[in-house]
Amino acid sequence: MFRRIKILLIAFFLIVGGSACSAPDDGTSTAEALAKALASHTVGDLSFDKPATDVQKELTELAKSIDPVWPTVAVSGVELSEDTARVSLNYTWTLPDTTKPWTYSTGADMKRDGKSWIITWSPEMVVPKLKAGERFKLSTTNGQRADILSADGEAIVKDRPVHIVGINKDGLSGAEAEASAKALAGVLEIDAAAYVAKVKAYGPVAFVDAITLREEAFNELDQNKLKAVPGILVVRDTLPLAPTRTFAAALLGSVHEATAEDIEKSDGKVIDGQIVGSGGLQAAFDAQLSGTPGITLSAIPAASANAAEGAATSVATDGPGALSADPNAPPKILFAVDPVDGKDLKTTLVPAMQSAAEQALESVKTPSSIVIMRPSTGAILASANGPDSNGYNTAFLGQYAPGSTFKMASSLGLIRMGMGPESIVSCTPEFTADGKKFFNAPGYAPDALGQVSLTTAIAHSCNTAFVSQFENLSQGKLADAAGALGIGMENDLGLDAFMGVVPRDSKGTEHAASLIGQGKVQVSPLAMATMMSSMVKGTVVTPVLIDGHDGKSKSAEGAVLTAKEAGELRILMRAVVTEGYLSTLADLPGAEAIGKTGTAEFGTENPPRTHSWVIAAQGDIAVAVFVEDGDLGAITGGPLAKAALSAAK
């Protein structure tokens, strides 16, 4: 009995299973397989009204022409009519540099063939109006790169005249071209061997550029020697350039046409021919300045596609690969997105001040910088680096001991302990702190020794008066005072910047050295300009470089600066001008100038080498001057500070 039931069940399942396997496809399965085949551009086992190998070839060539881009395909419906079916297909393309996908629908016809279906092949099932023999062409166009603007809204980097100097080989023999290349290299003072090799590598009638020069640089060349070079050719052009070759170079950066390396690193965001930023603001804000490229997907005859690839033209004359399109027809645009121009970047820089600061540093033979700020707003009006900074942004990134300029932070700490400008401190020729002797600077005025006011100690920069307070003013309170003046704040300027550090754990000799801006205290010229600005404004100032840029600033730890405290600090710094080392600022017309000098020892030489510092202000202008290897702050930095303040009027 059980055996009979088992046999009947097996028979039942065989009948049901056989019926399921032999049920005719209503077109849905084939439609899904077609969508999968189109999405992978691989026909697989599908049947077409043409040889599958021809269809596969057509799909392969289409995909190759736009590789690696290709759409996804999905079936949206199958409409049956007796022995035919119409399949509706939805396409979605994710094209480079587009925010929204390109979507559209196509259709495919099928005919029943017994229990299966035969698909009628047409390129239009891939893209509407696509003809047999056409290929895809994806092209990108760049928007207009935007400008970096100065504080007055004028472009800093703009198209300026240049001269492209080179050799025109047309009419010259190989030997003559080589001789001209050597002669031109001598006039231009460039690598002769490299230029000769470049000239040899170019075609027999080519123009081979040697150098591109600003107009002023070209005019400085010996024009008679230039004209005497056989085959010399000078082409006038324009390039986006700053006012001078060195103008705010570390801040602005530069631009160049994208290299193969740029394109590879960008993961498809940078295209051939695109202008990209290198360093400084041009790199940091490259996306904003460059805008969004436009993209065009076109259909072109296979002959044109092959020619563009440098391949031999081979077009079928019949079958699915037949060239139905006119080989001379213009590209047929299938999809396009217009490029979006870049957006200007407005800075706080004032070109006249920037140029004046750079001119002041021209003859300084060591890394140096001048930073000019407006205390009322925090705007960085100029940030110049000397030629020996060699392109490094010393003003923003330098990390140096501030020397006696830091005594203003120490003075704030003492004021918070109850002292004032007239409070008495002890200025002795030397002072021993935790076993180490500290001395005043060479040539210290004898009449400023003894029991003197805090004002006199600042005016003459008495080291021992401040070191002697090392047991009274703790390192933590010193760090708090420095923080109240902006040292150590966090602030995103749009470019990397070091805003200083005052360790809280310094003890003994190291703590004593901190009181005169040595030990492990480190600042940048920008940090010291911020400190000077804070004392002028009466509250901590946040530096600003980019108009409208949210720096998400965060003040350093410690109590905020009060207007009364700042006022007393300004009294101390006025004395530096009227009776101390910055008398060079006393004759500046206009508001009263204030400031502080600083000299910080570094290295292991005896006597040690010194950094030279000056911080100064007049009206709503604050200045920080730094020279890496200089004399006393007043000697090296004083004239530079005066030049900067004079330029700011």
C-alpha positions in Angstrom: 0.0 0.0 0.0 2.8 2.5 1.0 4.8 1.4 -2.1 1.8 2.2 -4.4 1.3 5.7 -2.8 5.0 6.5 -3.3 4.9 5.5 -7.0 1.8 7.7 -7.5 3.4 10.7 -5.8 6.6 10.4 -7.9 4.4 10.2 -11.0 2.5 13.3 -9.9 5.6 15.4 -9.4 7.0 14.2 -12.7 3.9 15.4 -14.4 3.8 18.7 -12.6 7.6 19.3 -13.1 7.4 18.3 -16.7 4.5 20.7 -17.3 6.5 23.6 -15.6 9.6 23.0 -17.6 7.8 22.8 -20.9 5.5 25.8 -20.3 6.1 28.4 -23.1 8.0 31.6 -22.3 5.6 34.5 -22.4 8.5 36.8 -23.3 9.3 37.9 -19.8 12.3 35.6 -19.3 13.8 36.5 -22.7 13.2 40.2 -22.0 15.0 40.0 -18.7 17.9 38.1 -20.4 18.0 40.8 -23.1 18.3 43.5 -20.5 21.1 41.7 -18.7 22.9 41.1 -22.0 22.6 44.8 -23.0 23.8 45.9 -19.5 26.9 43.6 -19.8 27.3 44.1 -23.6 27.5 40.3 -23.9 24.8 38.5 -25.9 25.3 35.1 -24.3 22.8 32.4 -25.6 20.2 34.9 -26.9 18.8 34.4 -30.5 18.6 37.3 -32.9 17.5 37.8 -36.5 21.2 38.3 -37.3 24.1 36.1 -36.4 24.8 36.5 -32.7 28.5 37.0 -33.5 27.6 40.1 -35.5 25.4 41.5 -32.7 28.2 40.8 -30.2 30.7 42.6 -32.4 28.4 45.7 -32.6 27.9 45.8 -28.9 31.6 45.3 -28.2 32.5 48.1 -30.4 29.9 50.4 -28.9 31.1 49.6 -25.4 34.7 50.0 -26.4 34.1 53.5 -27.8 32.9 54.8 -24.4 34.8 52.4 -22.0 34.6 52.3 -19.0 31.2 54.1 -19.0 28.2 52.0 -19.7 24.5 52.1 -18.6 22.4 49.8 -16.5 19.3 48.3 -18.2 16.0 47.2 -16.8 12.8 45.8 -18.3 9.8 48.0 -17.6 7.2 45.9 -19.5 6.5 43.3 -22.1 3.5 43.8 -24.5 2.3 40.6 -26.3 0.4 40.4 -29.6 -0.1 36.8 -30.8 3.4 35.7 -31.9 5.2 39.0 -31.4 6.2 41.0 -28.3 7.4 44.5 -27.7 9.8 44.9 -24.8 10.2 48.2 -23.0 13.7 48.9 -21.6 14.8 51.6 -19.2 18.4 52.9 -19.4 20.3 54.7 -16.7 23.7 56.2 -17.4 26.0 57.6 -14.7 28.3 59.9 -16.7 31.4 61.6 -15.4 31.1 65.0 -13.8 27.3 64.9 -13.8 25.1 65.1 -10.7 22.0 63.5 -12.2 21.9 60.3 -14.2 20.8 60.3 -17.8 17.7 58.1 -18.2 15.6 57.2 -21.1 13.5 54.3 -22.5 13.9 52.2 -25.7 12.1 49.2 -27.1 13.0 45.9 -28.7 10.8 43.6 -30.9 10.7 39.8 -30.6 9.1 37.1 -32.6 8.0 33.7 -31.2 9.9 30.7 -32.5 8.2 27.7 -31.1 8.8 27.8 -27.4 11.5 30.5 -27.6 11.9 34.0 -29.0 14.0 35.6 -31.7 15.0 39.2 -31.0 15.1 41.7 -33.9 18.4 43.5 -33.5 18.7 47.3 -33.9 21.1 49.7 -32.4 18.1 51.8 -31.5 17.4 49.4 -28.6 20.6 50.8 -27.1 19.9 54.5 -27.8 17.1 56.0 -29.8 18.1 57.1 -33.3 21.5 55.3 -33.0 22.3 53.9 -36.5 24.2 50.8 -37.4 27.9 51.6 -37.7 27.8 54.5 -35.3 30.0 54.7 -32.2 29.8 56.8 -29.0 32.1 59.7 -28.4 32.3 61.2 -24.9 33.7 64.7 -24.8 34.2 67.1 -21.9 34.4 70.9 -22.0 35.8 73.1 -19.3 34.0 76.0 -17.8 35.9 79.3 -17.3 38.2 79.1 -14.4 37.3 81.8 -11.9 39.6 84.5 -10.4 41.2 85.0 -7.1 40.2 88.6 -6.1 41.9 91.2 -3.9 40.0 93.0 -1.2 38.7 95.6 -3.7 37.1 92.8 -5.8 39.7 93.1 -8.6 41.3 89.9 -10.0 44.8 89.3 -8.7 45.6 86.6 -11.2 44.4 87.8 -14.7 45.5 87.4 -18.3 48.7 89.3 -18.7 51.0 89.5 -21.8 53.7 87.0 -22.2 56.3 86.3 -24.9 56.9 82.7 -25.9 60.5 82.5 -27.2 61.7 79.7 -29.4 63.2 78.4 -32.7 61.3 78.0 -35.9 62.9 75.0 -37.6 61.3 75.8 -41.0 64.2 76.5 -43.4 66.9 75.4 -41.1 69.0 72.3 -41.6 69.5 69.9 -38.7 72.9 71.4 -37.9 71.6 74.9 -38.2 68.7 74.2 -35.9 71.1 72.7 -33.3 73.4 75.7 -33.5 70.5 78.1 -33.1 69.2 76.2 -30.1 72.6 76.5 -28.4 72.8 80.2 -29.2 69.3 80.9 -27.9 69.9 78.9 -24.7 72.9 81.1 -24.1 70.9 84.3 -24.5 68.1 83.0 -22.2 70.5 81.3 -19.8 68.7 78.0 -19.9 69.9 74.4 -20.0 71.4 74.2 -23.6 71.7 70.4 -23.7 68.0 70.0 -22.8 66.8 72.6 -25.3 69.0 71.1 -28.1 67.5 67.7 -27.4 64.0 69.2 -27.5 64.7 70.9 -30.8 66.0 67.6 -32.3 62.9 65.8 -31.2 60.5 68.1 -33.0 59.6 67.9 -36.7 61.5 69.7 -39.4 59.2 72.7 -39.7 58.1 73.0 -36.1 58.2 75.9 -33.7 60.0 74.7 -30.6 59.4 76.9 -27.6 62.3 77.5 -25.2 60.7 79.7 -22.5 57.7 81.8 -21.7 58.5 85.2 -20.2 56.5 88.0 -18.7 56.6 91.1 -20.8 59.0 92.9 -18.4 61.3 89.9 -18.2 61.4 89.7 -22.0 62.2 93.4 -22.4 65.2 92.9 -20.1 66.8 90.5 -22.6 69.5 91.7 -25.0 67.3 92.2 -28.0 70.2 92.4 -30.4 71.6 89.1 -29.4 68.1 87.6 -29.6 67.5 88.8 -33.1 70.9 87.5 -34.2 69.8 83.9 -33.6 68.8 82.2 -36.9 65.3 81.0 -36.8 64.3 83.0 -33.7 60.6 83.4 -33.3 58.8 85.2 -30.5 55.0 84.6 -30.1 52.9 87.0 -28.1 50.3 85.5 -25.9 48.5 85.9 -22.6 48.5 83.7 -19.5 46.7 84.0 -16.1 49.4 85.6 -13.9 49.7 87.6 -10.7 51.1 91.2 -10.9 54.7 90.0 -10.5 56.4 86.6 -10.5 56.7 86.5 -6.7 53.5 88.3 -5.8 51.9 86.4 -2.8 53.2 83.2 -4.5 53.0 81.0 -1.3 49.5 82.2 -0.7 48.1 82.1 -4.2 49.8 79.1 -5.7 49.8 78.7 -9.4 47.9 77.0 -12.2 48.9 74.7 -15.0 47.4 72.5 -17.6 46.5 69.1 -16.2 49.3 66.5 -16.5 48.8 62.8 -16.9 49.6 62.5 -13.2 46.9 65.1 -12.3 44.3 63.2 -14.3 45.2 59.8 -12.8 45.1 61.1 -9.2 41.8 62.9 -9.7 39.7 59.6 -10.2 38.1 61.1 -13.3 37.4 64.6 -11.9 40.2 66.2 -13.9 40.3 65.9 -17.7 42.8 66.5 -20.4 43.3 70.2 -21.2 41.8 71.3 -17.9 43.6 74.1 -15.9 44.3 73.0 -12.3 45.7 74.6 -9.3 49.0 73.8 -7.7 49.7 74.9 -4.2 48.2 77.8 -2.2 44.7 79.0 -2.7 44.7 77.7 -6.3 44.9 74.2 -5.1 43.0 74.5 -1.8 40.0 76.0 -3.6 40.5 74.3 -7.0 36.9 72.8 -7.1 35.4 76.3 -6.5 37.7 78.0 -9.0 37.5 75.4 -11.8 33.7 74.9 -11.7 32.1 71.9 -13.2 33.0 70.5 -16.7 30.4 70.1 -19.3 29.9 66.7 -21.0 28.6 65.7 -24.4 27.7 62.2 -25.5 27.6 62.0 -29.3 27.1 59.4 -32.0 29.7 59.4 -34.7 30.4 57.1 -37.7 32.7 54.3 -37.0 35.1 55.6 -39.5 35.5 58.8 -37.5 35.9 56.9 -34.3 38.6 54.7 -35.8 40.4 57.7 -37.3 40.3 59.4 -33.9 42.0 56.4 -32.3 44.6 56.4 -35.0 43.3 52.9 -36.1 42.9 51.6 -39.6 39.3 52.2 -40.8 37.4 49.0 -41.2 33.6 49.2 -41.7 31.3 46.4 -42.6 29.3 46.9 -45.8 26.4 44.7 -44.7 25.0 43.0 -41.7 24.5 44.5 -38.2 27.8 46.4 -38.4 27.0 48.1 -41.7 27.7 51.8 -42.0 24.3 53.3 -42.4 25.4 56.8 -41.3 27.2 59.3 -43.5 30.9 59.1 -42.6 31.2 62.8 -43.1 28.2 63.7 -41.0 28.8 65.9 -37.9 28.5 64.2 -34.5 24.9 63.6 -33.5 24.4 64.8 -29.9 22.6 62.3 -27.8 23.1 63.9 -24.4 24.7 67.1 -23.2 25.3 69.0 -19.9 26.7 72.5 -20.2 29.8 73.4 -18.2 29.5 75.6 -15.1 32.0 78.3 -14.7 34.0 78.5 -11.5 33.2 80.9 -8.7 35.5 83.8 -7.8 37.4 83.6 -4.5 37.7 86.9 -2.8 40.6 87.5 -0.4 41.4 90.2 2.0 44.7 91.1 0.4 45.5 94.7 -0.6 47.9 94.5 -3.6 49.7 97.8 -2.9 50.5 96.6 0.7 51.5 93.1 -0.5 53.9 94.6 -3.1 55.4 97.0 -0.6 56.0 94.2 1.9 57.6 92.1 -0.7 59.8 94.9 -1.9 60.9 95.6 1.7 62.1 92.0 2.0 63.8 91.8 -1.4 67.4 92.2 0.0 67.0 90.0 3.0 69.3 87.1 2.6 67.6 84.6 4.9 64.0 83.3 5.3 61.8 86.2 6.3 58.2 87.5 6.3 56.0 90.5 6.9 52.3 90.1 7.9 50.0 93.1 7.9 46.5 92.8 9.5 43.6 95.0 10.2 42.7 94.5 13.9 39.1 95.7 13.7 38.2 92.9 11.3 41.1 90.4 11.4 41.6 90.9 7.7 45.1 89.8 6.5 46.0 92.7 4.2 49.4 91.4 3.2 51.5 88.2 3.8 54.9 88.4 2.2 57.8 86.0 2.3 61.3 87.0 1.4 63.1 85.5 -1.6 65.2 83.2 0.7 62.1 81.5 2.0 62.3 79.8 -1.4 58.6 79.5 -1.9 57.9 78.3 1.6 55.0 80.1 3.4 57.2 81.2 6.3 54.5 83.7 7.3 51.9 81.1 8.0 53.8 77.9 8.6 57.1 79.0 10.3 57.6 77.8 13.8 60.0 79.9 15.7 60.8 81.1 19.2 59.3 84.7 19.5 61.9 86.1 21.8 61.1 89.3 23.7 58.0 90.1 21.6 56.4 87.4 23.8 57.0 89.5 26.8 53.7 91.1 26.0 52.0 87.8 26.9 54.2 87.7 30.1 53.1 91.2 30.9 49.5 90.3 30.6 50.1 87.4 33.0 51.7 89.9 35.4 48.9 92.4 35.0 46.4 89.6 35.9 48.5 89.1 39.1 47.8 92.7 40.0 50.6 94.6 38.4 50.3 97.6 36.1 52.5 99.8 33.9 53.9 101.6 37.0 54.5 98.5 39.1 58.1 98.0 40.2 60.2 95.0 39.0 63.8 94.2 39.5 66.1 94.5 36.4 69.5 93.1 37.3 72.5 92.4 35.0 71.9 88.7 35.5 69.5 86.4 37.2 69.8 82.7 38.0 66.7 80.6 37.7 66.9 77.0 38.7 70.6 76.9 38.3 70.8 78.7 34.9 72.0 82.2 34.5 70.0 84.6 32.3 71.4 87.9 31.0 70.1 91.0 29.3 70.9 91.7 25.6 74.4 93.1 24.8 74.5 96.9 25.1 71.6 97.0 27.6 71.2 100.6 28.9 72.8 100.8 32.4 70.3 103.5 33.4 67.4 101.1 33.0 68.8 98.7 35.6 67.7 98.3 39.2 64.2 98.8 40.5 62.3 100.0 37.5 58.7 100.2 36.4 57.2 97.5 34.2 56.9 100.1 31.5 60.7 100.7 31.6 61.3 96.9 31.6 59.3 96.5 28.5 60.7 99.7 26.8 64.3 98.4 27.2 63.3 94.7 27.1 64.9 93.7 30.4 65.2 89.9 30.4 66.0 89.5 34.0 62.9 91.4 35.2 60.7 88.8 33.6 62.8 85.7 34.4 62.8 86.8 38.0 59.0 86.3 38.0 59.2 82.6 37.1 58.2 81.5 40.7 55.3 83.9 40.7 53.8 83.6 37.2 53.1 79.9 36.6 53.5 78.3 33.2 49.7 77.6 33.1 48.9 81.3 33.8 51.5 82.3 31.1 49.8 79.9 28.6 46.4 81.4 29.5 47.7 84.9 28.9 49.1 83.9 25.5 45.9 82.2 24.6 43.9 85.4 25.4 46.1 87.2 22.8 45.3 84.5 20.1 48.4 82.3 20.5 47.3 78.7 20.0 43.8 79.3 18.6 42.2 77.0 16.1 41.1 78.6 12.9 40.7 77.4 9.4 41.9 80.2 7.1 41.5 78.1 3.9 45.2 77.4 4.0 47.3 75.6 6.6 48.6 77.9 9.3 50.4 77.5 12.6 49.0 79.7 15.3 51.6 78.9 17.9 52.0 76.7 21.0 52.8 77.5 24.6 53.4 74.2 26.6 51.6 74.1 30.0 54.0 71.6 31.5 57.3 73.5 31.2 59.1 73.7 34.6 62.3 75.2 36.1 64.7 76.6 33.6 62.4 75.9 30.7 59.5 77.8 32.3 61.8 80.7 33.1 62.9 80.8 29.4 59.3 80.8 28.3 58.8 84.2 30.1 61.1 85.8 27.5 59.8 83.8 24.5 62.4 81.0 24.5 62.1 77.5 25.9 59.5 75.5 23.9 57.3 78.5 23.0 56.8 78.5 19.2 54.9 80.9 17.0 54.5 81.9 13.4 54.6 85.5 12.0 50.9 85.2 11.4 50.4 84.3 15.1 52.4 87.3 16.2 50.4 89.6 13.9 47.3 88.2 15.5 48.7 88.8 19.0 49.5 92.4 18.0 46.0 92.9 16.5 44.3 91.5 19.7 46.2 94.1 21.8 45.0 96.9 19.5 41.4 95.8 19.3 41.1 95.0 23.0 39.8 91.5 22.4 41.1 88.4 20.7 41.2 88.8 16.9 40.6 85.9 14.5 42.6 86.3 11.3 40.7 86.2 8.0 42.1 85.5 4.5 39.0 84.6 2.5 35.9 86.8 2.4 32.9 84.8 3.7 34.9 81.7 4.6 33.8 80.3 7.9 37.0 79.3 9.7 35.1 77.7 12.6 37.6 79.3 15.0 38.1 78.1 18.5 39.9 80.3 21.1 42.8 78.9 23.1 42.3 77.9 26.7 42.2 80.8 29.2 40.3 83.9 30.3 39.4 86.3 27.5 41.3 89.6 27.1 39.6 92.6 28.5 39.6 96.2 27.2 41.4 97.4 30.4 44.1 94.8 30.1 44.7 95.6 26.4 44.9 99.3 27.2 47.6 98.7 29.7 49.5 96.6 27.2 49.3 99.4 24.7 50.8 101.8 27.3 53.8 99.5 27.7 54.3 99.2 23.9 54.0 103.0 23.4 57.0 103.3 25.7 59.0 101.0 23.4 58.6 103.7 20.7 59.1 106.8 22.9 62.0 105.7 25.1 63.0 102.3 23.9 64.3 100.4 20.9 61.6 101.3 18.4 62.3 105.0 18.2 62.4 104.6 14.4 58.6 104.6 14.5 58.3 107.8 16.5 58.2 110.1 13.4 55.5 108.2 11.5 52.8 110.7 10.7 49.3 109.9 11.9 48.2 108.0 15.0 50.7 107.0 17.7 52.8 103.9 16.8 53.3 101.2 19.3 55.3 98.0 19.2 57.8 95.5 20.7 61.1 94.1 19.5 62.3 90.6 20.0 65.5 88.6 19.5 65.4 84.8 20.0 68.6 82.8 20.2 68.9 79.5 18.2 71.5 77.0 17.2 74.6 75.8 18.9 77.1 78.5 17.8 78.9 80.8 20.3 77.7 83.5 20.2 74.4 82.1 19.1 72.6 83.1 16.0 69.3 85.0 16.5 65.9 85.4 15.0 64.9 89.0 14.7 61.3 90.0 15.4 59.2 93.2 15.6 55.5 93.5 16.2 54.0 97.0 15.8 50.8 98.9 15.1 49.5 102.3 14.1 45.8 103.1 14.0 43.9 100.1 12.6 47.0 98.4 11.2 49.1 95.7 12.9 52.4 94.3 11.6 54.6 91.4 12.4 58.1 91.2 11.0 60.3 88.2 11.1 63.9 87.5 9.9 65.2 84.1 10.6 68.9 84.9 10.9 69.2 88.6 11.9 70.6 91.1 14.3 68.7 92.6 17.3 65.0 93.0 16.5 65.3 96.8 16.5 68.2 96.8 14.1 67.0 94.2 11.6 63.2 94.3 12.0 62.7 98.0 12.9 63.2 99.4 9.4 61.1 96.7 7.9 58.2 97.4 10.3 58.4 101.1 9.5 58.3 100.3 5.8 55.2 98.1 6.3 53.4 100.7 8.4 54.2 103.5 5.9 52.9 101.4 3.0 49.6 100.8 4.9 48.7 104.5 5.0 
